[in-house]
Structure formats: C-alpha cells, structure tokens
Amino acid sequence: MSTYQTVNPATGQSLASFPSLADAEAEGVLARSAEAYASWRKTAVKDRSAALKRAAELHRERAEELAGLLTLEVGKPLAEARGEVALVASIYEYYADHAEEFLDDEQLAIAGPGRAIVRTEPIGLIVGVMPWNFPYYQVARFAAPNLALGNTVIVKHSRNCPQSALAIEATLRDAGVPQGVYTNAFVTSGQIAAMVADPRVRGVSLTGSEKAGSAVAEVAGRHMKKFVLELGGSDPFIVLADADLDKAVADAVDGRLYNGGQACTASKRFIVENPVYEEFASRFAAAMKAVRPGDPTAPGTRLGPLASRAAAQELSEIVKEAIAEGARALTGDVQGPEGAFFPPTLLSGVRPGMRAYSEELFGPVAVVHRASSAAEAVEIANDSPYGLAASVYTSDEAAAREIAEQLEAGMVWVNSISRSAPDLPFGGVKLSGVGRELARFGINEFANKKLVRIPRPTSTTATPTVRG
C-alpha cells in the first residue's frame, strides 16, 4: 500500500508514515463531505466567518508548533516557516473580515423595468490537490475563500508533508469548522481522479506541475467540472540601466533563495540591460556565494536543504547539463549536491535549447541574461512557456508601466520581488495556470453567480362588480 511519509530532508531520516485510504474509506470521505455541504451552505455567513477568524487566532497561538512541522518535513528555515504561518493567519482573517461584503447581492443597472441582482452562492464539494513547498499557505489560499463561500473541501496534500496536513485539519476543527466541511484525505492519484469524476464533486483546484495540472484538467473537463490550476513559473527579473543596483542585487538574492528557491513565483531568470550587466552579475554572484546552506532549525539560517535528495539531484543534473553545453557557473558547486543541500548557483551563457533555459529551476539556481535594450529584455522575458510573475527594476515608473503592459505574466512587480498578500490576486497565464486565487477573485472561482430578475409588476385596474 502506498504511504504518506515524513522524511527529514536535512538528515534523510524517516520519521513517520501514514497509509493511503482504502477505496471504501475514500468513498466515506466523499459521502461525509457531500452531506456536510447541505448544512454548511445554509450556515449564516457570520458564523462561517467566525470559524475562519478563530482559525486565524489558532494559527497565531500555535505558530511555533506549526512552524516546526514545516522545518521538519520540508526543510524550511524556522524564520521562513514562522512567516508562512503568519501569512496563513492573515488569509483566514481576511476572508473572515470580508466574506459578507464579497457575498452581498450585486444590483445590476439594467435597461428594462424592475430589478436584477446577482447572488454569489456556493456550488458544492470542491477537491484540492496541494503541493509541498508551502504546505499551509497553499491550502489556506484554496480553502479559506471556499469555506467562507459555503463550499465544502477535501484536500489531498503532498506525500512528504502528512503531519503538516493533519495539523491543518486539526486546527480548523478546533476553530469550529464542522466534521466533513474540511477533510484531509491521504488518497492516491487514482482516487483523486475518481473523486473529480464523481457527480458529488463540483470543482477541483490544483497547485503543482503542468503535468499534474493537465491530468486533472483532462478529467475535470471530461466531466464538466470547474478547475483552477496554479502551475509552474520561470519568473523574469528585469534590471534596466537606471535601476538602483543596491536594491536590485539585494532583492535578486532574496527572490532567488527564499524558500530554498522552491517557489513558483521565485525570481529565476535575471535579464539585465547591457550598461549594468557586468556590475550586476559580479555583485549578484558574490552575494549568492556568501550564502551557505545550513541547519534549518538553527537561528539565522537563510538557506536550508531542498525538500528531498531527489529534488537536489534533479536540479544538479540540469546545472551540469547546461555547463556541458557551454554555460558558465559564476558561482556554485557543480560537483553535485550533498544530500538535499544545494549551494546557491548562478549561471551565465544559458541559451535556447538548454533545459536551464526553458524549464523551471526549482531550487537556488539563477540564470543571468544580457539584454541590449529594454525591448530585448521584454523579448527574453516572454520567451518562456510560463507566465506567472515578473519583476521590473528601473527608476522610471512610466517605463516600468510600459514594460508591465508588454510582459506575458499574471502578476508584475515594480522594484520588488513577487510577494503574496490576502488582498492581492494570484495567478498566471500560459503554462503557469488557469484562474485566480486570493482577494475577491478567489471567492468567485467556485461560485454560482446567480441572476435573479424581478420585473416591475404590471398595474391593473379592477373592473367594478355590479350587484343587482
């Protein structure tokens, strides 16, 4: 039987194992969640919001415990783990505070007589397939708006963070979210496909690879189910000649190394205008070289291990292949990773046709490109199958806005790396996915926007009755 397993990536030690559900157990999860929807959708919005508000409070109260699980299961440095828990609390709180506003009836301005309103209503049971790189954040981004809306959710988490998955379910249950409204399910990919096909399920949200996204979208499309996909990213970081290089270099290191470089929105391709290319590349390489991977539980550790030894080995193969094909490592150990630890690496001379040019580098490996002009920088940035987030560094706001309009991306940041907040919509284009999460947009993805048309009554004049 397949299992969900905690393996400490810093040590390689297997710490806990949980069996996948049998088919009969998976059916029970579906039945209970479908049954819970009947009552949860009728629960007053203020009561659903109260549970989410309490979930936010519990995340803050249990911050150290929850953060410790992230460090244990995926190697996230403690400071970053605490930051993820804090962000998650803010997401639950955001939807608790804004649910009534977001779900209020919308009056339409119409030409005909009477009134027309659009109601925002839940649609039913939604399945979420979640990744390992942000175990709490990715779930909150999916679950919070749907719970506020009145949908019920079943979550299949990644196999390498089962204790984090169980902690989410326990926290929501303690917050007052009823049994069956939020359910963690240790299920297989085959069982997820069966769930998506089941008529009791009305939608699916997946965060992961484009391969997994395509598989889920195929099943959802065949059965006429709504889907949201947040997939990979190979985010460009454009530096124009007039940029503040001190800030650009500091942000470049943060943007590439945050979460070990294992973030879809991490800055990955650094595209620098020619007049400042040499200085930027030299300073960036020196700053990357100064960061050493270390124990994620130790105070001050900036870069921990990757989530697994397999992930480190795969990244190493892409780097070695690029160097063999003519790329140059400005910094980084190209001899291979030490277990799951991978040194910050900066490549130059990466050309089209190399895997390092077109594939998402999920780890602390950056690629720097030279651009002769802002126009060429945009051309290089758009020469990617992905379109998630992008950053533009320049002192000219008008130029930044013009570049932002030309970039094929779902999110563009000016003089900043990509950052997540509850009130900012999140999502991409091209192979980076379909749909949006967070802000008002997140609560509308799995909602029925129901029109209610109320014509003006026709006035009638009663005919007098003659009584003889």
Order of alpha helices (4+ residues) and beta strands (2+ residues): beta-beta-alpha-alpha-alpha-alpha-beta-beta-beta-alpha-beta-alpha-beta-alpha-beta-alpha-beta-beta-alpha-beta-alpha-alpha-beta-beta-alpha-beta-alpha-beta-beta-alpha-beta-beta-beta-alpha-beta
